[in-house]
Amino acid sequence: MKHLCTLILLVAVTFSMSAQTPEKISYQAIIRASDNTLVTDSNVSLRILIRQGSITGNTIYQETHSLKTNASGLVSLIIGNGTPSIGTFSTISWAQSTYFVETQVDVTGGANYSVIGASQLLSVPYALHAKTATSITGPNPYKAAIIALTSSRTVTSSDINNTIACTSNATLTLPSNFTSMAIGDTINLEAHNGATLSIQAATGVSLNYTAAGSGQYVSAAGNVRFGLLRKTGTNAYIISGQ
């Protein structure tokens, strides 16, 4: 008798008590006979294939499971926990391509598998891909540089998204038509140990909605005063933390 499988849900990446990203995907299916009746309380064998690029793409991972359907014809399994025969699940590079899961079943519990469903893996693998973010080679692109400011000058492109540490009284000027700084870009501002950091908008530039506006960060001895500069328009900026 031929059987078919109704794929229910790629539930989620299975959670564990470990702080590491779990390398498993919960998977469920309902097994039905060709007349659409449920295959209930029966021992079945499932083979799971991960194909790369398309439904008929290369099989980069394959595993098998021996399961028993419940009273509703449902089987539940964890992709990554089966008996592997091709590839290693934990080494799949989810960011490199699109992937599809193909399900095969032998309703007698043997190894005479028939293909009964295939679907594209969507958001679930990207939770697995997130584990690669724990290892970054080379300089960290998200780490702000600390730029010392000891004398007055104009804002430059190297200041963008970094931290200005003012250790002597100085003025930082916002020039007009400063295209290196995009709208939304920021600069962290610090005045250290009694120093005063002044922010001055040039002619034609607004600061905190005031034409040619200005502001100051005055620090006390032994303390630091923090602020943030953000570009809000072509020649418009706001500062906070004064």
C-alpha positions as CSV (number, residue, x, y, z in Angstrom):
1,M,0.0,0.0,0.0
2,K,1.3,3.4,-0.9
3,H,1.6,6.1,1.7
4,L,2.0,9.8,1.7
5,C,3.3,12.2,4.3
6,T,1.8,15.5,5.3
7,L,4.6,17.8,6.4
8,I,3.4,19.8,9.5
9,L,6.0,22.1,10.6
10,L,9.7,22.9,10.9
11,V,9.2,23.9,14.4
12,A,12.3,25.7,15.5
13,V,15.9,25.2,16.3
14,T,15.9,22.9,19.3
15,F,16.9,24.7,22.5
16,S,19.3,23.3,25.1
17,M,20.7,24.4,28.4
18,S,24.0,25.1,26.8
19,A,25.1,28.6,25.9
20,Q,26.2,27.3,22.6
21,T,24.0,27.5,19.5
22,P,22.2,24.1,19.3
23,E,22.8,22.3,16.0
24,K,19.4,20.7,15.7
25,I,16.0,21.3,14.0
26,S,12.7,20.0,15.4
27,Y,10.6,18.4,12.7
28,Q,7.2,16.8,12.6
29,A,5.1,15.1,10.0
30,I,1.8,13.2,9.7
31,I,1.8,9.9,7.9
32,R,-1.3,9.1,5.8
33,A,-2.2,6.2,3.6
34,S,-3.0,6.7,-0.1
35,D,-6.7,6.7,0.8
36,N,-5.9,9.6,3.2
37,T,-6.4,7.5,6.3
38,L,-3.9,8.1,9.1
39,V,-1.1,5.6,9.7
40,T,-1.4,5.3,13.4
41,D,0.5,3.5,16.2
42,S,2.9,2.1,13.6
43,N,6.7,1.6,13.4
44,V,8.1,3.6,10.5
45,S,11.5,4.5,9.1
46,L,12.2,8.1,7.9
47,R,15.2,9.3,5.9
48,I,15.9,13.0,5.9
49,L,18.0,14.6,3.2
50,I,19.3,18.2,3.1
51,R,19.7,19.3,-0.5
52,Q,21.6,22.4,-1.6
53,G,20.4,24.9,-4.2
54,S,17.1,23.3,-5.2
55,I,14.8,20.4,-4.4
56,T,16.8,18.2,-6.8
57,G,20.2,19.7,-5.7
58,N,23.2,17.8,-4.3
59,T,22.6,15.9,-1.0
60,I,25.0,17.4,1.5
61,Y,23.5,15.7,4.5
62,Q,21.4,12.5,5.1
63,E,20.3,10.7,8.2
64,T,17.7,8.1,9.2
65,H,15.3,7.7,12.1
66,S,13.3,4.8,13.4
67,L,10.0,6.1,14.8
68,K,6.5,5.2,15.9
69,T,3.5,7.2,14.8
70,N,1.1,8.3,17.5
71,A,-2.7,7.9,17.6
72,S,-2.9,10.9,15.2
73,G,-0.4,9.6,12.7
74,L,2.2,12.1,13.9
75,V,5.9,11.5,14.1
76,S,8.4,13.9,15.7
77,L,12.1,13.9,15.2
78,I,15.2,16.1,15.6
79,I,17.2,16.7,12.4
80,G,20.8,16.4,13.6
81,N,20.0,13.6,16.0
82,G,19.4,10.8,13.5
83,T,21.9,8.2,12.2
84,P,24.0,10.1,9.6
85,S,25.1,8.5,6.3
86,I,26.1,11.5,4.3
87,G,27.9,14.6,5.6
88,T,28.0,16.3,9.0
89,F,25.0,18.4,10.1
90,S,27.0,20.8,12.3
91,T,29.3,21.8,9.4
92,I,26.6,22.9,7.0
93,S,27.3,26.5,6.0
94,W,23.7,27.8,6.0
95,A,24.7,31.3,4.7
96,Q,26.2,30.0,1.5
97,S,23.1,28.8,-0.3
98,T,19.4,27.9,-0.1
99,Y,18.6,24.5,1.3
100,F,15.8,22.0,1.0
101,V,14.7,19.1,3.2
102,E,13.5,16.0,1.5
103,T,11.6,13.4,3.6
104,Q,11.5,9.7,2.6
105,V,9.6,7.0,4.5
106,D,9.2,3.2,4.8
107,V,6.0,2.5,6.6
108,T,7.1,-1.0,7.4
109,G,10.0,0.2,9.4
110,G,12.6,-1.1,6.9
111,A,14.9,0.6,4.5
112,N,12.7,0.6,1.3
113,Y,12.2,4.4,1.3
114,S,9.9,6.3,-0.9
115,V,10.0,10.1,-1.3
116,I,6.9,11.7,0.3
117,G,7.7,15.4,0.6
118,A,10.2,18.2,0.1
119,S,10.2,21.8,1.2
120,Q,12.6,24.7,1.4
121,L,14.3,25.4,4.8
122,L,13.7,29.1,5.5
123,S,14.3,31.0,8.7
124,V,15.4,28.1,11.0
125,P,18.9,27.5,9.6
126,Y,19.7,31.2,10.1
127,A,19.5,30.6,13.8
128,L,22.2,28.0,13.3
129,H,24.1,30.4,11.1
130,A,24.2,32.9,14.0
131,K,26.8,30.7,15.7
132,T,29.3,32.0,13.2
133,A,29.0,35.5,14.6
134,T,30.8,34.2,17.7
135,S,34.0,34.1,15.8
136,I,35.3,37.1,13.9
137,T,38.6,37.0,12.2
138,G,40.6,40.2,11.8
139,P,39.8,43.6,13.5
140,N,36.3,43.9,14.9
141,P,34.5,46.3,12.6
142,Y,32.0,47.2,15.3
143,K,34.6,48.4,17.9
144,A,34.8,52.2,18.1
145,A,38.3,53.8,17.9
146,I,39.2,56.3,20.6
147,I,40.4,59.5,19.1
148,A,42.2,62.0,21.3
149,L,41.3,65.7,21.0
150,T,43.7,68.2,22.5
151,S,43.2,71.2,20.2
152,S,40.4,72.7,18.2
153,R,39.6,71.3,14.8
154,T,36.9,70.4,12.3
155,V,35.1,67.1,12.3
156,T,36.7,64.6,9.8
157,S,35.6,61.4,8.3
158,S,37.8,59.4,10.7
159,D,35.6,60.6,13.6
160,I,32.4,59.0,12.3
161,N,31.1,56.2,14.5
162,N,34.1,56.5,16.8
163,T,34.7,58.2,20.1
164,I,36.3,61.7,20.6
165,A,38.1,61.9,23.9
166,C,38.7,65.5,24.8
167,T,41.5,65.9,27.4
168,S,42.2,69.6,27.0
169,N,39.8,72.5,26.2
170,A,39.0,72.3,22.5
171,T,36.3,73.1,20.0
172,L,35.0,70.6,17.4
173,T,33.4,72.4,14.4
174,L,30.7,70.9,12.2
175,P,31.4,72.1,8.6
176,S,28.8,72.7,6.0
177,N,28.0,70.1,3.3
178,F,30.0,67.4,5.2
179,T,29.0,64.5,3.0
180,S,31.3,61.9,4.5
181,M,28.9,61.7,7.4
182,A,25.6,60.2,6.4
183,I,22.3,61.0,8.0
184,G,22.0,58.7,11.0
185,D,25.8,58.4,11.6
186,T,27.0,59.2,15.1
187,I,30.1,60.3,17.0
188,N,30.5,59.6,20.7
189,L,31.8,62.6,22.7
190,E,33.8,62.6,25.9
191,A,35.2,65.5,28.0
192,H,37.8,64.2,30.5
193,N,39.1,65.4,33.9
194,G,38.2,69.1,33.9
195,A,38.4,69.6,30.1
196,T,35.7,71.5,28.2
197,L,34.6,70.1,24.8
198,S,32.7,72.7,22.7
199,I,30.7,71.8,19.7
200,Q,30.2,74.6,17.1
201,A,28.1,74.5,14.0
202,A,29.5,76.5,11.0
203,T,27.5,79.0,9.1
204,G,24.7,77.3,7.3
205,V,24.6,74.4,9.7
206,S,22.1,73.8,12.5
207,L,22.8,72.2,15.8
208,N,19.9,71.2,18.0
209,Y,17.6,73.1,15.5
210,T,19.5,76.3,16.0
211,A,21.4,77.9,13.0
212,A,25.1,78.0,13.8
213,G,24.3,76.6,17.2
214,S,26.8,75.5,19.8
215,G,27.0,73.3,22.9
216,Q,29.5,72.4,25.6
217,Y,30.5,69.4,27.6
218,V,32.2,70.5,30.8
219,S,33.9,67.9,32.9
220,A,34.9,68.1,36.5
221,A,38.3,67.0,37.8
222,G,38.5,63.3,38.1
223,N,35.3,62.8,36.0
224,V,34.1,62.3,32.5
225,R,31.2,64.0,30.7
226,F,29.6,61.9,28.0
227,G,27.5,62.9,24.9
228,L,26.4,61.9,21.5
229,L,26.5,63.7,18.2
230,R,24.1,62.5,15.4
231,K,23.6,63.8,11.9
232,T,19.8,64.4,11.2
233,G,19.9,66.2,7.8
234,T,22.2,67.5,5.1
235,N,23.4,70.3,7.3
236,A,21.7,69.5,10.6
237,Y,22.9,67.8,13.7
238,I,21.8,67.1,17.3
239,I,23.8,66.5,20.4
240,S,22.7,65.1,23.7
241,G,24.2,64.8,27.2
242,Q,25.2,68.4,27.8
